[in-house]
Amino acid sequence: MGDRSREQYDELFRRLDSLCAGETDAIALMATIACELKAAFPDFHWVGFYRVAGEQTLKIGPYQGGHGCLTIPFSRGICGRCAREMRLINVPDVVREPDHIACSNATRSELVLPVTAGDGGLIAVLDIDSDNPAEFSELDETNLPRIGRYFPAAR
């Protein structure tokens, strides 16, 4: 499991507060957040957003890491399930997850969370992958949803 600390998360969010202040463009925010997450936590080998694009479809958004899937229907994969169920999903071992879509054979664990606008509408899911099994802890589950505060309203 990752050795991230509450202090590292607090520092990350201080940087994001400064970088994202006054920005309202969702793509600019996603790009900045993905970059900062990847830089702050090297054990995350892929960090990115899948944006809601039409009914029941996610499209690749800003990300850091190797190639991601271009389109994911809500009916497939962990990202699709996250979008359908509107809940954070922590997968300690993707090999044991029949619903996992393998964009990289190196991925061993994955954490996906819904990103909602101020009105509660889903605008994206944040997908984070690691080469390490069971990388994500309760600390990650508690802190990563804080990124939602940067998306005040759907655009």
C-alpha positions as CSV (number, residue, x, y, z in Angstrom):
1,M,0.0,0.0,0.0
2,G,1.2,3.5,-0.8
3,D,3.0,5.5,1.9
4,R,1.2,8.7,1.3
5,S,0.4,10.9,4.3
6,R,-2.3,13.4,5.2
7,E,0.4,16.1,5.1
8,Q,1.2,15.2,1.4
9,Y,-2.4,15.5,0.6
10,D,-2.7,18.8,2.4
11,E,0.3,20.1,0.4
12,L,-1.2,18.9,-2.8
13,F,-4.4,20.7,-2.1
14,R,-2.6,23.9,-1.2
15,R,-0.9,23.8,-4.6
16,L,-4.2,23.0,-6.4
17,D,-5.9,25.9,-4.5
18,S,-3.3,28.3,-5.8
19,L,-3.1,26.9,-9.4
20,C,-6.9,26.5,-9.9
21,A,-8.0,29.8,-8.2
22,G,-10.5,31.5,-10.4
23,E,-10.4,28.9,-13.2
24,T,-13.8,27.7,-14.5
25,D,-12.9,25.7,-17.5
26,A,-13.3,22.0,-16.6
27,I,-10.7,20.8,-19.1
28,A,-8.0,23.2,-17.8
29,L,-8.9,22.1,-14.3
30,M,-8.7,18.4,-15.1
31,A,-5.3,18.9,-16.9
32,T,-3.8,20.7,-13.9
33,I,-5.2,18.2,-11.3
34,A,-3.9,15.2,-13.3
35,C,-0.5,16.7,-13.6
36,E,-0.3,17.6,-9.9
37,L,-1.5,14.2,-8.8
38,K,1.0,12.4,-10.9
39,A,3.9,14.6,-9.7
40,A,2.9,14.3,-6.1
41,F,2.5,10.6,-6.0
42,P,4.9,8.7,-8.3
43,D,3.3,5.3,-7.4
44,F,0.3,6.4,-9.5
45,H,1.5,5.3,-13.0
46,W,-1.7,6.6,-14.7
47,V,-3.9,9.5,-13.6
48,G,-6.6,10.8,-15.7
49,F,-10.2,11.9,-16.3
50,Y,-12.8,10.2,-18.4
51,R,-15.4,12.9,-19.3
52,V,-19.1,12.3,-19.7
53,A,-19.8,12.7,-23.4
54,G,-23.4,12.1,-24.4
55,E,-25.6,9.6,-22.8
56,Q,-23.9,6.7,-21.0
57,T,-20.5,7.3,-22.5
58,L,-17.1,8.4,-21.1
59,K,-14.4,9.9,-23.4
60,I,-10.8,10.2,-22.5
61,G,-9.9,13.6,-21.0
62,P,-6.7,15.1,-19.7
63,Y,-4.3,12.5,-18.3
64,Q,-0.7,11.7,-17.3
65,G,0.8,8.4,-18.2
66,G,0.6,6.0,-21.1
67,H,-2.4,5.8,-23.5
68,G,-5.8,5.3,-22.0
69,C,-9.0,3.9,-23.6
70,L,-10.6,6.5,-25.9
71,T,-14.2,5.6,-25.1
72,I,-15.8,3.7,-22.3
73,P,-19.5,3.0,-22.2
74,F,-21.1,3.2,-18.7
75,S,-21.9,-0.5,-19.1
76,R,-18.2,-1.6,-19.1
77,G,-15.3,-1.5,-16.8
78,I,-14.6,0.0,-13.5
79,C,-14.9,3.5,-14.8
80,G,-18.3,2.7,-16.4
81,R,-19.4,1.2,-13.1
82,C,-18.2,4.2,-11.2
83,A,-20.2,6.5,-13.5
84,R,-23.3,4.2,-13.3
85,E,-23.2,3.9,-9.5
86,M,-21.9,7.3,-8.7
87,R,-19.5,6.0,-6.1
88,L,-15.8,5.6,-5.4
89,I,-14.4,2.2,-6.3
90,N,-11.1,0.8,-5.0
91,V,-9.9,-2.3,-6.7
92,P,-6.9,-3.8,-4.9
93,D,-6.2,-6.5,-7.6
94,V,-7.5,-5.8,-11.1
95,V,-6.5,-9.3,-12.2
96,R,-9.4,-10.6,-9.9
97,E,-11.9,-8.1,-11.3
98,P,-13.8,-9.5,-14.3
99,D,-15.1,-6.0,-15.2
100,H,-11.6,-4.5,-15.5
101,I,-10.6,-3.0,-18.9
102,A,-6.9,-3.5,-19.3
103,C,-5.4,-0.4,-21.0
104,S,-2.0,-1.4,-19.5
105,N,-0.9,-4.9,-18.6
106,A,1.2,-3.3,-15.8
107,T,-1.8,-2.1,-13.8
108,R,-2.3,-4.0,-10.6
109,S,-4.7,-1.8,-8.7
110,E,-7.1,1.0,-9.5
111,L,-9.1,3.7,-7.8
112,V,-11.9,5.5,-9.6
113,L,-14.2,8.2,-8.3
114,P,-17.0,10.3,-9.7
115,V,-16.4,14.0,-10.3
116,T,-19.6,16.0,-10.0
117,A,-20.3,19.7,-10.6
118,G,-21.8,21.9,-7.9
119,D,-25.3,20.9,-9.0
120,G,-24.5,17.2,-8.4
121,G,-24.4,16.2,-12.0
122,L,-21.6,13.8,-13.1
123,I,-19.0,15.5,-15.4
124,A,-16.3,12.9,-15.3
125,V,-14.6,10.1,-13.4
126,L,-11.1,10.3,-12.1
127,D,-9.2,7.1,-12.8
128,I,-5.9,6.4,-11.0
129,D,-3.9,3.2,-11.7
130,S,-0.8,1.7,-10.0
131,D,1.6,-1.1,-10.8
132,N,1.5,-2.1,-7.2
133,P,-1.3,-4.4,-5.8
134,A,-3.5,-2.9,-3.1
135,E,-1.9,0.6,-3.6
136,F,-4.9,2.6,-2.4
137,S,-5.9,3.1,1.2
138,E,-8.6,4.7,3.2
139,L,-6.5,7.8,3.3
140,D,-6.7,8.0,-0.6
141,E,-10.4,7.2,-0.5
142,T,-10.9,10.1,2.0
143,N,-8.7,12.7,0.3
144,L,-9.1,12.2,-3.4
145,P,-12.8,13.2,-3.4
146,R,-11.7,16.6,-2.3
147,I,-10.9,17.4,-6.0
148,G,-14.6,17.8,-6.6
149,R,-14.4,21.3,-5.0
150,Y,-12.6,22.6,-8.1
151,F,-15.7,22.0,-10.3
152,P,-18.4,24.3,-9.0
153,A,-20.9,24.0,-11.8
154,A,-21.3,22.0,-15.0
155,R,-20.3,23.9,-18.2
